[in-house]
């Protein structure tokens, strides 16, 4: 049973429904997104809605996989822009995660052609940074490449959700009716995902799959699976044994 912690006004509830529908539909049609278990517009903690996924254990990430994650995370902000022609503060946590991912790819993982095969330590929350381990010129290049990377993900998500605008509408309207949608609801409305599931729902139900958050995210991306409430409780990256038991993308 979901516990309501906030009461939304009708217009806000509509915005949250389309925001969460954007996340859900983007992930449904992105090959490297984790399978969706549930999407809700019932406020929980600091989040006004959330999507719940079935993650898989993974130790290595490609640029394509990280791009799909960024696009899914931007789905809420893009949906607001498409359907309302304006944006809200609801995407703050999403934007934070996307920004962290982009910086990690450019600065730590050598996943940017312009910066090259270099890796610099990124400051952790709470660290006092006196000197960056690279020149001001390199810092400007990094900032520029991060902006380009985020914009690329945003444009890709915009194209995807524009193509699937009717699907977002269907999910949002059903969310306004039911407030919570399961994977079966998604299949009913959208059909099966056009990709083989890497971690199947059936395995989870039978107890052979894992519902735990992926604790093997590379350093610099540990906060990806955190909701805004968890992220605000600590300024330090979470350790694997302290990670929560479910993966949530909160709006």
C-alpha positions in Angstrom: 0.0 0.0 0.0 1.4 3.4 -1.0 1.5 6.0 1.7 0.7 9.5 0.5 2.9 12.1 2.1 1.8 15.1 0.1 -1.5 16.2 -1.5 -1.1 17.6 -5.0 -3.3 20.1 -6.7 -5.0 18.9 -9.9 -2.7 20.8 -12.2 0.4 19.6 -10.3 -0.8 16.0 -10.4 -1.3 16.3 -14.2 2.2 17.6 -14.6 3.6 14.8 -12.4 1.7 12.2 -14.5 3.1 13.4 -17.7 6.6 13.7 -16.2 6.6 10.1 -14.9 5.0 8.9 -18.2 8.0 10.5 -20.0 10.4 8.5 -17.9 8.4 5.3 -18.4 8.0 5.6 -22.1 11.6 6.7 -22.7 12.9 3.7 -20.8 10.4 1.3 -22.5 11.9 2.1 -25.9 15.6 2.5 -25.0 17.4 -0.8 -25.3 19.8 -0.4 -22.4 17.3 0.9 -19.9 16.4 -1.4 -17.0 13.0 -3.2 -17.2 10.2 -1.2 -15.6 8.3 -2.7 -12.7 6.1 0.1 -11.5 5.4 3.8 -12.1 3.5 5.9 -9.6 2.3 9.5 -9.1 1.6 9.0 -5.4 4.0 11.4 -3.6 6.6 9.7 -1.5 9.2 11.5 0.6 10.5 14.4 -1.4 9.5 12.8 -4.7 6.2 13.6 -6.2 6.2 10.5 -8.3 8.6 7.7 -9.2 9.4 4.8 -11.5 10.7 1.5 -10.1 13.0 -0.7 -12.2 14.4 -4.2 -12.2 18.2 -3.7 -12.4 20.8 -6.3 -13.3 24.3 -6.8 -11.9 26.7 -5.0 -14.2 30.4 -4.1 -13.8 31.2 -2.4 -17.1 29.2 0.3 -18.9 29.6 1.4 -22.6 28.9 4.9 -23.8 25.7 3.6 -25.5 24.4 2.2 -22.2 25.2 5.4 -20.3 23.6 7.5 -23.0 20.4 5.5 -22.7 20.4 6.0 -18.9 20.8 9.7 -19.4 18.0 9.8 -22.0 15.6 7.9 -19.7 16.4 10.2 -16.8 15.7 13.2 -19.0 12.3 11.8 -20.1 10.4 13.7 -17.4 11.7 17.1 -18.3 11.3 16.5 -22.0 7.7 15.3 -21.6 6.9 18.5 -19.7 8.3 20.6 -22.5 6.3 18.6 -25.2 2.9 18.6 -23.5 2.9 21.9 -21.6 5.4 24.0 -23.5 7.1 24.9 -20.2 9.2 23.2 -17.5 9.0 22.9 -13.8 11.4 22.3 -10.9 10.4 18.7 -10.8 13.4 17.6 -12.8 16.1 18.9 -10.4 17.2 15.5 -9.2 17.1 14.1 -12.8 19.3 16.9 -14.0 21.7 16.4 -11.1 22.2 12.7 -12.0 22.6 13.5 -15.7 25.2 16.2 -15.0 27.1 13.9 -12.7 27.1 11.1 -15.3 28.3 13.4 -18.1 31.2 14.8 -15.9 32.2 11.3 -14.9 32.3 10.1 -18.5 34.4 13.1 -19.6 36.7 13.5 -16.5 37.1 10.0 -15.1 36.3 7.4 -17.8 38.0 8.9 -20.8 34.8 8.7 -22.9 35.2 12.0 -24.7 37.2 12.4 -27.9 38.2 16.0 -27.3 39.5 15.5 -23.7 40.9 12.1 -24.8 42.0 9.0 -22.9 42.7 10.9 -19.6 41.3 10.3 -16.1 41.2 12.8 -13.3 39.9 12.4 -9.8 36.5 14.1 -9.4 35.8 15.9 -6.1 33.4 14.1 -3.8 30.5 15.9 -2.0 32.0 17.7 1.0 35.5 17.8 -0.4 37.4 21.1 -0.3 38.8 21.7 -3.8 41.7 24.1 -3.9 43.4 23.2 -7.2 42.0 21.2 -10.1 44.3 18.5 -11.4 44.2 20.1 -14.9 44.6 23.5 -16.5 41.9 26.2 -16.8 41.9 25.5 -20.6 41.1 21.9 -20.0 38.5 22.8 -17.5 36.7 25.0 -20.1 36.9 22.1 -22.6 35.4 19.7 -20.0 32.5 22.1 -19.3 31.9 22.6 -23.0 31.9 18.8 -23.7 29.6 18.1 -20.8 27.1 20.6 -22.0 27.3 19.0 -25.5 26.8 15.5 -24.1 23.7 16.5 -22.0 22.3 18.4 -25.0 22.8 15.4 -27.2 20.9 13.2 -24.7 18.1 15.8 -24.4 17.7 16.1 -28.2 17.7 12.3 -28.6 15.0 12.1 -25.9 13.0 14.8 -27.5 13.0 13.0 -30.8 12.1 9.7 -29.1 9.1 11.1 -27.1 7.9 13.2 -30.0 7.7 9.9 -32.0 5.9 8.2 -29.1 3.8 11.2 -28.0 0.6 9.2 -28.2 2.2 6.5 -25.9 3.2 9.1 -23.3 -0.4 10.4 -23.5 -1.8 6.9 -22.9 0.4 6.3 -19.9 -0.2 9.7 -18.4 -4.0 9.4 -18.6 -4.0 5.9 -17.1 -1.7 7.2 -14.3 -4.3 10.0 -13.6 -7.0 7.3 -13.4 -5.1 4.6 -11.4 -2.1 6.5 -9.9 0.0 3.4 -10.0 0.8 1.3 -13.1 2.5 -2.1 -13.2 4.6 -3.7 -15.9 1.4 -5.5 -17.1 -0.3 -2.2 -17.5 2.6 -1.0 -19.6 2.4 -4.0 -21.8 -1.3 -3.6 -22.2 -0.9 0.0 -23.3 2.4 -0.1 -25.3 2.9 -3.8 -26.1 6.0 -5.7 -25.1 9.3 -3.9 -25.1 11.1 -4.3 -28.5 14.2 -5.7 -26.8 14.9 -8.9 -24.9 14.8 -8.3 -21.2 18.2 -8.8 -19.6 16.6 -9.4 -16.2 13.2 -10.9 -16.6 10.2 -10.1 -14.5 9.4 -13.8 -14.3 12.8 -14.5 -12.7 12.1 -11.8 -10.1 8.7 -13.3 -9.3 10.1 -16.7 -9.0 12.8 -15.5 -6.7 15.7 -16.2 -9.0 16.3 -12.6 -10.1 17.6 -9.6 -8.1 15.5 -6.6 -7.1 18.5 -5.0 -5.3 19.9 -1.8 -6.6 23.0 -2.2 -8.8 25.8 -1.6 -6.4 28.5 -1.9 -9.0 28.1 1.5 -10.6 31.5 3.1 -11.3 32.8 5.7 -8.9 31.3 9.0 -9.8 27.9 7.4 -10.7 27.0 5.9 -7.3 24.1 8.4 -6.8 22.4 7.5 -10.0 19.9 5.1 -8.4 19.2 7.3 -5.4 16.0 9.2 -5.0 16.2 12.9 -3.9 15.3 12.1 -0.3 18.2 9.7 0.1 20.6 11.9 -1.7 19.9 14.8 0.7 20.5 12.7 3.8 24.2 12.3 3.2 26.9 14.3 1.5 29.0 11.2 1.0 28.7 8.5 -1.8 26.9 5.4 -0.6 28.8 2.2 -0.1 27.5 -1.0 -1.6 26.4 -2.5 1.8 24.4 0.6 2.6 22.5 0.9 -0.7 18.8 0.6 -0.6 16.9 -2.4 -1.8 15.2 -0.9 -4.8 16.1 1.2 -7.7 14.0 4.4 -8.0 13.9 7.2 -10.5 12.1 10.0 -8.6 10.8 13.2 -10.2 
